[in-house]
Amino acid sequence: MDGAVILRADLNDFGEPRQISRALKALVEDGELIKFGYGVYVKAEKTPYSDKSIMIVPMAEACAEAFNR
């Protein structure tokens, strides 16, 4: 998927809603995604300074991308 923002609606063709919810939850727990809002996720990466994940794009860019979709 292009871009840094993933909408839950983008994934509807990949399985049942409960399967998608479990997969998204696992990706958030693993630090691969950050839940940005209801049904909105942003790709993430691990920071070398701590165990936390950070968005791969600045907040303003993620907001603009989510709003434009």
Beta strands, then each sheet from edge to edge (+ up, - down):
strand 1: 5-7
strand 2: 33-37
strand 3: 40-46
strand 4: 53-55
sheet 1: 1+ 3- 2+
sheet 2: 1+ 3- 4+
end
